[in-house]
Amino acid sequence: MTIRTQSAITALLLAGMGLTQAREAPGGFACAEGFDDVATLSSRGWLLKNNSEPPGPGHWTQGDSGMFTAWDGAPDSYVSVGADSASGAHPVVSNWLITPEIDFGPNAFSTRSFGFYTRAMPGQANRLVVRLCMEQTAVADCIAPGPSSGDLDGFNTPLLDINPSLLATGYPASWTGYVLMPADGLPVIGRGRIAFHYYVFDQGGEHGSTIGIDGVMMTGATACPFTDVVFSNGFD
């Protein structure tokens, strides 16, 4: 896996907060998932499920550098999904990418954050809802929702909704960073998972193009839920 640099995490945090310089360093682990090998996600604890109606052949796949290049790393090192998740004349696109289990705490780390970059091919309506599921028992119960396109199961806490009005120009057409903090609903205690839900209704024959996600990062978790530990003692 490509190591995501400390400067890359700094760039994400600044972009998501609209800052021009770092003001307070997040403490604890900083972990990154750069999607260098999407085929290994399931074996590393990620959950992927297509609940589109009617379903199509599309799924979360390795980025296509011919469509657009990654935010960071190799040109195709991002995860991608698109409108071909569904089929038919009036589909509902509902495709889920869910993180491994995250131990949010409690711990000694004063700051938590969850961030990522995303973009889309322009010209069609795209939507991404970031959702939270917290485990309620000693047994992991945050499993992939389904089988219907509107099923949420335990992922019924929205943290972020990008382009909820499904505007053709409402989803960023260049890599854009988002950061979620406790003020946005990110937990500081308990265990759970965070889901990326690509969710698009048919809009007069237009029902999404293709989106990419790159540079998923978590700071302040009790343990690293992703592939790369970028640093463990905050920013220099």
N, C-alpha and C positions, 0 to 999 in steps of 0.2 A: 504494500500500500504506500501511496505517496504521503509523506509527512506534511501535514498542514502547518504552516509556519505561524509563529506567534504574531507576526505582522499581519497575516491573513485574518486571524481572529480579531485583532485590533480593528482592522478595516471593516469587518462585518459589524462589530459592536458600534463603531462610529456611524456607519451608514444607517443602521437601524434606529439609532437614537438621534440622528440628525446632528451629530457633534462634529467638530473639526479637530478636536484634540482630546486625548484621554483625560478624564477628570478624577475618576476613582477606579482603582484596579479591582476587578472581580477576584475573589480568593478561591482557593481550592483547585480541583482538577479542571482542566480544560481539555475536552475531547472533541475529535472531529471525525466525520464520515465524509469522505470525498468521492465515493462511488466509483472507484477505480475498477471494480469488478462486481457489477450488479448481480451476476449469476451466483455469487456466494452469499447474498444477503440473507436468504432463508436459513442457511447453515449457521449464520452468526446471530440469529435471534430475531431478525426482522420478520414481520408478517405481511404478506401481499395477498390481496383478494379482490377480484373483479365481481362486483354485484350489479353491473350494468344490465338494463332491461331494454330490449333483448340484448343478450351478451354478444360481443364481437370477438375477433381474434386478438385484439390489442391487450397489452399488459405492461407493467413497469419493466423497462428494458434499458440497456446501455445507451448512453447518449449517441446521437448521430452528428458527427462533426461536420457533415455536409449540410446539415440543417442550421445548426449554430454550434459554436465551440463552448467548452466548459468555462465556468467562472475562474477556476483554478485547476492546476495540474494538466494532465494530458488533454488534448482537444476533445476526446469523447468521455472524459471522466465526470459524468453526471448521470442522474437517473431521469428517465423520460417516460411520459405517458401521453396518450392522445385520444381523439374522438373515436378512433377505431376500437376503443374498449367496448363500444356498443354497436349495434347494427339496426337496420330497419328504418322506416320512414320518420318515426317520431320517438327517438330513443331517449332514455335517461342514462347519462354516463355517470357511473358511480364506482370509482376504483380507489382502493385503499392501499396506502403504504404506511406501515406502523412500526415504530421504533422497537428495539429490544426493551426489556424492563429497565426502568430507571429508578434508582433509590435516591429520592429527593432529600432525605434526612429523617430526623433532625441530625445536624452535625455542627461542627464549629465554623463552617464557612458562612460568612455573613451575606454573601451575594450569590444569587442564582440567575442564570440566564440561559435561554434556548434560542438559537438563531439559525438562519439559513438564507440562501440566495435562491431566487427563482426568476424565470422569465418564460415567455411564450412566443410562438410564431404569431405574428400579428394578423389581424383581419377577421377573426372570429371570436365569439364569446368564450372565455375560459373562466373557471372559478376554482379556487382552492380553499378549503376550510381546514384549519388546524384544530384538532380536537384532543381532549384529554380524557383518559380513563384512569381512575384510581382503584387499586385492588381493595376489595372490601373484606376479604378473608385471608387466611394463611395460605390458601391455594390460589395460584395465579388465575384470575378470572377475567382479565382484559384480553379476550381473544378477538379475532377478526369478526366484525359484525356480519350479519346476513341472515337469510339469503336474499332478501328483497333490497331494491336499490335505496330505499329510504330508511332501512334499519340502521340504528345507531348503537343498540345494546348499551354497553357501559360507556361508550364514547359520546356522551351527551353533554359535555361541557365544551363549548366553543371558546377557543383562545384567540383566534384570528380568522377573519373571513375576507379573502381577497376577491374583489369584484362580485359581491353578492347580487348586484343588479343585472349581472350578465350583459354588460355593455361590450360591444365589439372592440372598443379601445380601452376597456377598464382594467386589463391585466398588463403588467409591465412587459414591454417588448425588448428590454435589455435587462441584464442581470441586476436585480434589486435586492438589497438586504433587508431582512426583518429580524427584530430581536424582541423576545417576550421575556418579561420580568415578573416577579411576584405581584406587582401592581396590576398586571394583565391577567392574573389568575394562575401563574406558574406556581406549583406547590413548593413548600419548604419542608414538608414532612410527608412520610408515607412512600409507597411504591406504586408505580403505574407505568403507563405508556402514552406516548404522544403520536397522533395519527395525522398523516397528510391525506385528505379526502378530496380527490378530484371529482367534482360534482357539478354536472352541467345538464340542464334541461334543453330540449329542442327549442330553438328560437327561430321559427319560420324557415326551417331547413338548415339553419346554422347551429351546430352543437359542439363547438370546440375545435381547436386545431391541435397543437402539441405544446406541452409545457415541459420544462426541465427544472430539476432541483439539484442544488450543489451546496457544498460547504455547510452541512448540518453540524452545529456545534453546541456543546453543553458545558457550562461552567458551574462549579459549586456543587455538583452531585457528590454523593458519598463515594461512589466508584464510577469508573469510566464505562458508560454503556456502549461506546462505539469502538472503532478500530484503533484510533491513534490517540495516545496521551500526548498532547502538545506541550503542556507545561503543568506543574503541580503546585506552584507557589505564587501564583498571581503574575501580573506583568512586571517587568523590570522597571 
